Amino acid sequence: MSIGLKEIIIGDVPFVVTRKAIRNLHLRIYPPDGQVRITAPWRMSDDAIRLAVTGKLGWIQGHRARLRALPQRSPLQMIDGEVHYFLGQPYRLRIVEVDGSLKVVLRDDPVLELYVRPSSTIEERAQVLQWWYRQQLKSMVPLLIEKWQTALGVSVAEWGIKQMKTRWGTCNIRARRIWLNLELIKKPAHCLELIVVHELAHLLERRHNARFKSIMDQHLPNWRTHRADLAFLPLVNDRISS
């Protein structure tokens, strides 16, 4: 259960606040315009929220500025010349109309060839590409989970892939189940590894506290740099002139 949204201003930054039955305050900044949302415990007053956030205001303002400076994603048209990303690298889309198998082929140009039916719709073309993205991610995850289960001394009962709007991954600690965001396949491989390690580390420590950060520091010393790459490497869809 949660209490309705309200807005408070701290410095020159508006914060959208929701109160829920939780123990700690959570703060997230959302693209594309850097909207800041706070989820706070019921007992926490507006003054207490202001006090908790004021010390982070400089970081919040910088993060919002970087998000706003990123190129904005244009709606996908799934046409020749559009840029799509795979493992952090941009590929120019080339549509190949066929009556045979639907597939994706990466060329060294770098070009991503999308084999689709003649007169296929935007949605149908996107489905082929999404299917291919999912298969690529599925092939990469098991080795990472095996590697980091051993390193961390934990075990996963189940893992899966799905589209998520606000999270790169989630961990159900009781069920020992993790979910990974399909969009990770568009980021560099070290970003995927970061999220796998992050979610597995939650099997040792539920919260993002000092112990959790210590686990990350011990096993993945560059995790903060990887996190910055995950946040700020662009995923822009543009048409490139030939």
C-alpha positions in Angstrom: 0.0 0.0 0.0 1.3 3.5 -0.8 0.2 7.1 -0.2 -0.4 9.3 -3.2 2.2 11.3 -5.0 3.3 14.8 -3.9 6.0 17.1 -5.1 8.6 18.9 -2.9 11.3 21.3 -4.1 14.9 20.9 -2.7 17.2 23.6 -4.0 16.1 24.0 -7.6 15.2 20.4 -8.1 11.6 19.1 -8.0 11.2 15.7 -6.3 8.2 13.4 -6.7 7.6 11.7 -3.4 5.6 8.5 -2.7 5.3 6.9 0.8 5.1 3.2 1.2 5.5 0.5 3.9 9.3 0.3 3.6 12.3 0.9 5.9 14.6 3.1 3.9 14.4 6.0 1.5 14.9 5.1 -2.2 15.9 7.7 -4.8 15.8 7.2 -8.6 16.5 9.5 -11.5 14.7 8.7 -14.8 15.5 9.6 -18.4 15.1 11.4 -20.6 14.6 14.6 -18.6 16.0 13.6 -15.2 12.8 13.3 -13.2 13.7 12.5 -9.6 11.4 10.2 -7.7 11.7 9.3 -4.0 10.0 6.4 -2.2 10.0 7.0 1.5 8.7 5.3 4.6 5.4 6.4 5.9 6.9 7.8 9.1 9.4 10.0 7.3 8.4 13.7 7.2 9.1 16.1 4.4 11.8 17.8 6.5 13.5 14.5 7.1 13.4 13.8 3.4 15.0 17.2 2.6 17.7 16.6 5.2 18.5 13.1 3.7 18.6 14.4 0.2 20.4 17.8 0.6 23.8 16.2 0.9 23.3 14.4 -2.4 22.0 17.4 -4.2 25.2 18.2 -6.2 25.3 14.6 -7.4 21.6 14.6 -8.4 22.0 17.8 -10.3 25.0 16.5 -12.2 23.3 13.2 -13.0 20.2 15.1 -14.3 22.4 17.3 -16.5 24.2 14.3 -18.0 20.9 12.6 -18.8 19.5 15.7 -20.5 22.6 16.1 -22.6 22.3 12.6 -24.0 20.9 12.4 -27.6 17.2 11.6 -27.5 16.0 8.3 -28.9 13.7 8.7 -31.9 10.9 6.2 -32.6 12.1 3.0 -34.4 11.2 2.8 -38.0 13.1 -0.4 -38.8 14.4 0.9 -42.1 17.8 0.9 -43.9 20.3 3.2 -42.3 18.9 3.1 -38.8 21.4 2.5 -36.0 20.9 -0.4 -33.6 23.3 -1.5 -30.9 24.7 -4.9 -30.0 27.1 -5.3 -27.0 27.8 -1.6 -27.0 28.7 -1.3 -30.7 26.5 0.5 -33.3 25.4 -1.3 -36.4 23.7 0.1 -39.4 20.5 -1.7 -40.2 20.1 -3.3 -43.7 16.7 -4.8 -44.5 16.8 -8.0 -46.6 13.5 -9.2 -47.9 13.2 -13.0 -48.2 10.7 -15.8 -48.4 12.9 -18.1 -46.4 14.2 -18.0 -42.8 13.8 -14.9 -40.7 17.2 -14.1 -39.1 19.8 -11.5 -38.2 23.4 -11.5 -39.5 26.1 -9.2 -38.3 28.6 -8.0 -40.9 32.0 -6.5 -40.4 31.0 -3.2 -42.1 29.5 -2.9 -39.4 26.1 -3.8 -40.7 23.2 -5.7 -39.1 21.2 -7.5 -41.7 17.6 -8.2 -40.8 16.0 -10.9 -43.0 12.3 -10.4 -43.1 9.2 -11.1 -45.2 8.5 -8.7 -48.1 6.1 -5.9 -47.0 6.7 -6.7 -43.3 5.5 -4.1 -40.8 7.6 -2.2 -38.3 6.3 -4.4 -35.6 7.1 -7.6 -37.4 10.6 -6.5 -38.2 11.1 -5.4 -34.5 9.9 -8.8 -33.4 12.6 -10.6 -35.4 15.3 -8.3 -34.0 14.0 -8.7 -30.4 13.9 -12.5 -30.8 17.5 -12.4 -32.0 18.5 -10.2 -29.1 16.9 -12.5 -26.6 18.7 -15.6 -28.1 22.1 -13.8 -27.9 21.5 -12.8 -24.3 20.3 -16.3 -23.4 23.6 -17.7 -24.8 25.7 -15.4 -22.7 24.0 -15.5 -19.3 24.7 -19.2 -18.2 28.5 -18.9 -18.3 28.3 -15.6 -16.3 26.0 -17.2 -13.7 28.2 -20.3 -13.4 31.3 -18.1 -13.0 29.9 -15.8 -10.3 28.0 -18.4 -8.4 31.3 -20.1 -7.7 33.1 -16.8 -7.0 30.4 -15.6 -4.5 29.5 -19.0 -3.0 25.8 -18.7 -3.9 23.4 -20.6 -6.1 20.5 -19.4 -8.3 17.4 -21.6 -8.6 16.1 -19.8 -11.7 16.9 -16.9 -14.0 15.0 -15.2 -16.8 15.0 -12.3 -19.3 12.3 -9.7 -19.7 11.8 -6.1 -20.7 11.9 -3.7 -17.7 11.4 0.0 -17.9 13.2 1.1 -14.7 15.6 -1.7 -13.7 18.5 -3.5 -15.3 17.9 -6.5 -13.0 16.0 -7.8 -10.0 16.6 -10.5 -7.5 14.0 -12.5 -5.5 16.1 -13.5 -2.6 13.6 -16.0 -1.1 13.1 -17.8 -4.4 16.8 -17.3 -5.4 15.5 -16.1 -8.8 17.0 -13.3 -10.9 15.6 -11.4 -13.9 17.7 -9.5 -16.4 16.6 -6.7 -18.6 16.7 -7.6 -22.3 18.1 -4.1 -23.1 21.4 -5.3 -21.6 22.3 -7.0 -24.9 22.7 -3.5 -26.4 25.3 -2.5 -23.7 29.0 -3.6 -23.5 29.5 -7.1 -22.2 31.0 -5.8 -18.9 27.7 -4.1 -18.2 25.9 -7.4 -18.4 28.5 -8.9 -16.1 28.0 -6.1 -13.6 24.3 -6.7 -13.3 24.7 -10.5 -12.9 27.2 -9.9 -10.1 25.0 -7.2 -8.6 21.9 -9.4 -8.4 23.9 -12.5 -7.2 25.5 -10.3 -4.5 22.0 -9.6 -3.2 21.8 -13.3 -2.2 24.5 -12.4 0.4 23.2 -9.0 1.3 19.7 -7.7 0.7 20.4 -4.0 1.0 22.7 -1.6 -0.8 24.6 -1.0 2.3 28.3 -0.9 3.2 28.5 -4.7 3.3 27.0 -4.9 -0.2 29.5 -2.4 -1.5 32.3 -4.3 0.1 31.2 -7.5 -1.6 31.2 -5.7 -4.9 34.6 -4.1 -4.3 36.1 -7.4 -3.4 34.8 -9.3 -6.4 34.4 -6.7 -9.1 36.7 -3.7 -8.2 35.7 -1.7 -11.3 32.0 -2.0 -10.7 31.5 1.7 -10.3 33.1 2.5 -13.6 30.9 -0.2 -15.2 27.8 1.3 -13.6 28.7 4.7 -15.2 29.0 3.0 -18.6 25.6 1.4 -18.1 24.0 4.7 -17.3 25.6 7.0 -19.9 26.6 5.1 -23.0 24.0 6.1 -25.5 21.5 3.9 -27.2 20.4 6.2 -30.0 18.4 5.2 -33.0 19.2 7.5 -36.0 19.2 7.2 -39.7 22.7 7.4 -41.2 23.0 8.8 -44.7 24.7 6.5 -47.1 
